[in-house]
């Protein structure tokens, strides 16, 4: 097992070992940290995700008063390592995409350009205090994020997913912020 595989496996196990009640409580706290942040308050268009089992559930964020009037959009997988960002036009405008992930139905959604995004909330399996984030290994976010020239890029994770150091390659995009239930890590990228 490589170091990258080990860190990813440890992060996934850490979040899986939390009880559903612990994950829900932590997700609510994380949503509160995001809602209270200057980056969220200033954002008009927010790119987030629908959680798969064991991930931070950002649906709590949508219920907060601070979410009022914001435009929320979500990823849709197009192919290997390629995704687009869509804004559902209707509350039931969802379908099951690749990997069993809930995605906007492309026939009932608006396409959102990378340059329109103000705040991006990325899922992750592991992170470190230097802003390195590890996803599931498909590279979707790392390929998409460089085009998001106007956005603050943040990861959301449970504190249990924090690693001493996350191995990274040249193409891995560092986060500006990492939100957990215990802390908000602001990084100096670069």
C-alpha positions as CSV (number, residue, x, y, z in Angstrom):
1,X,0.0,0.0,0.0
2,X,1.4,3.4,-0.9
3,X,1.4,6.3,1.5
4,X,-1.4,8.0,-0.4
5,X,-3.5,4.8,-0.3
6,X,-2.9,4.5,3.4
7,X,-3.9,8.1,4.2
8,X,-7.0,7.8,2.1
9,X,-8.0,4.5,3.8
10,X,-7.3,5.9,7.3
11,X,-9.5,9.0,6.5
12,X,-12.3,6.9,5.2
13,X,-12.2,4.6,8.2
14,X,-12.1,7.5,10.6
15,X,-15.4,8.9,9.2
16,X,-16.9,5.5,8.9
17,X,-16.1,4.8,12.6
18,X,-18.2,7.7,13.7
19,X,-21.8,6.9,14.6
20,X,-24.6,8.3,12.4
21,X,-25.6,10.6,15.3
22,X,-22.0,11.8,15.6
23,X,-21.7,12.5,11.9
24,X,-25.1,14.4,11.9
25,X,-24.1,16.5,14.9
26,X,-20.7,17.3,13.5
27,X,-22.2,18.1,10.1
28,X,-24.6,20.6,11.7
29,X,-21.6,22.3,13.4
30,X,-19.6,22.4,10.2
31,X,-22.6,23.9,8.4
32,X,-22.7,26.6,11.1
33,X,-19.0,27.4,10.7
34,X,-19.5,27.7,6.9
35,X,-22.6,29.9,7.2
36,X,-20.9,32.2,9.7
37,X,-17.7,32.6,7.6
38,X,-17.0,35.8,5.7
39,X,-16.4,33.7,2.5
40,X,-19.9,32.3,2.6
41,X,-21.5,35.6,3.5
42,X,-19.8,37.2,0.5
43,X,-20.5,34.4,-1.9
44,X,-23.4,34.6,-4.4
45,X,-22.8,31.3,-6.1
46,X,-21.8,28.3,-4.0
47,X,-20.6,25.0,-5.4
48,X,-21.2,22.1,-2.9
49,X,-22.1,18.4,-3.1
50,X,-24.8,15.9,-2.1
51,X,-23.2,13.7,0.6
52,X,-22.6,10.0,0.1
53,X,-22.8,7.8,3.2
54,X,-20.2,8.8,5.9
55,X,-19.4,12.2,4.3
56,X,-20.1,15.6,5.9
57,X,-23.8,16.3,5.1
58,X,-24.1,19.9,3.8
59,X,-27.9,19.8,3.5
60,X,-27.9,21.5,6.9
61,X,-26.3,24.5,5.3
62,X,-29.2,25.0,3.0
63,X,-31.6,25.3,6.0
64,X,-29.7,28.2,7.6
65,X,-30.9,31.8,7.3
66,X,-27.5,32.8,5.8
67,X,-28.3,30.6,2.8
68,X,-31.2,32.7,1.8
69,X,-30.8,34.2,-1.7
70,X,-27.7,32.3,-2.6
71,X,-27.3,30.2,-5.8
72,X,-26.3,26.6,-5.0
73,X,-24.9,24.3,-7.7
74,X,-23.6,20.7,-7.7
75,X,-21.2,18.4,-9.6
76,X,-22.2,16.1,-12.4
77,X,-19.8,13.4,-13.5
78,X,-19.3,13.4,-17.3
79,X,-16.5,10.8,-17.7
80,X,-13.2,9.7,-16.3
81,X,-11.9,12.6,-14.2
82,X,-14.3,15.1,-15.9
83,X,-17.2,16.9,-14.3
84,X,-19.5,19.9,-14.9
85,X,-21.4,22.1,-12.5
86,X,-25.1,22.4,-12.6
87,X,-27.8,24.4,-10.7
88,X,-31.0,22.3,-10.4
89,X,-34.0,24.3,-11.5
90,X,-36.5,22.4,-9.4
91,X,-36.4,20.8,-6.0
92,X,-36.9,17.4,-7.4
93,X,-34.5,17.9,-10.3
94,X,-32.1,15.1,-9.3
95,X,-31.0,11.8,-10.6
96,X,-28.6,9.1,-9.7
97,X,-25.3,9.5,-11.6
98,X,-22.1,7.5,-11.8
99,X,-20.9,5.8,-8.6
100,X,-24.5,6.1,-7.2
101,X,-24.0,9.8,-6.4
102,X,-27.1,12.0,-6.5
103,X,-26.6,14.6,-9.2
104,X,-28.6,17.4,-10.8
105,X,-30.7,16.1,-13.7
106,X,-29.1,17.7,-16.7
107,X,-32.5,18.1,-18.4
108,X,-33.7,20.2,-15.5
109,X,-30.7,22.2,-14.5
110,X,-28.7,25.2,-15.6
111,X,-25.0,24.9,-16.5
112,X,-22.7,27.1,-14.3
113,X,-19.3,28.2,-15.6
114,X,-16.2,27.8,-13.4
115,X,-15.7,31.6,-13.4
116,X,-19.1,32.1,-11.9
117,X,-18.3,30.3,-8.7
118,X,-17.5,32.3,-5.5
119,X,-17.1,29.5,-3.0
120,X,-16.4,25.8,-3.6
121,X,-17.0,23.3,-0.8
122,X,-15.1,20.1,-1.6
123,X,-15.7,16.7,0.0
124,X,-12.6,14.8,1.1
125,X,-11.3,11.6,2.7
126,X,-8.3,13.2,4.5
127,X,-6.7,16.6,4.9
128,X,-3.8,18.3,6.7
129,X,-3.3,21.7,8.3
130,X,-1.3,22.9,5.2
131,X,-4.4,22.7,3.0
132,X,-3.7,19.5,1.3
133,X,-6.9,17.5,0.6
134,X,-7.4,14.0,-0.6
135,X,-10.5,12.9,-2.4
136,X,-11.6,9.5,-3.5
137,X,-8.8,9.2,-6.1
138,X,-10.6,10.1,-9.3
139,X,-9.1,13.5,-9.7
140,X,-12.4,15.2,-10.6
141,X,-12.0,18.2,-8.3
142,X,-8.2,18.6,-9.0
143,X,-8.9,18.8,-12.7
144,X,-11.8,21.2,-12.3
145,X,-10.6,23.6,-9.7
146,X,-7.8,25.4,-11.6
147,X,-10.5,27.0,-13.8
148,X,-12.3,28.5,-10.8
149,X,-10.3,31.7,-10.8
150,X,-12.8,33.8,-8.8
151,X,-13.6,31.2,-6.1
152,X,-12.4,30.6,-2.5
153,X,-11.8,26.8,-2.4
154,X,-12.6,25.0,0.8
155,X,-12.7,21.4,2.0
156,X,-15.2,20.1,4.5
157,X,-14.3,17.1,6.7
158,X,-14.7,15.7,10.1
159,X,-11.8,16.4,12.5
160,X,-11.1,12.7,12.7
161,X,-10.0,12.8,9.1
162,X,-7.1,15.1,9.8
163,X,-3.7,13.5,8.9
164,X,-0.3,14.6,10.0
165,X,0.6,15.1,6.3
166,X,-1.3,14.3,3.1
167,X,0.9,13.2,0.2
168,X,0.4,15.4,-2.8
169,X,1.4,15.7,-6.4
170,X,2.0,18.8,-8.5
171,X,-1.6,18.7,-9.9
172,X,-3.3,18.4,-6.4
173,X,-5.0,21.7,-5.6
174,X,-4.5,23.1,-2.1
175,X,-7.4,24.4,-0.2
176,X,-7.8,28.0,1.0
177,X,-9.8,26.8,4.0
178,X,-10.8,23.5,5.7
179,X,-14.0,23.4,7.8
180,X,-14.4,20.8,10.5
181,X,-16.6,20.6,13.5
182,X,-13.6,21.5,15.8
183,X,-11.8,24.1,13.8
184,X,-11.5,26.3,10.7
185,X,-8.1,25.9,9.1
186,X,-7.0,28.8,7.0
187,X,-4.0,28.2,4.8
188,X,-1.4,30.1,3.0
189,X,-1.5,28.4,-0.4
190,X,1.5,28.0,-2.6
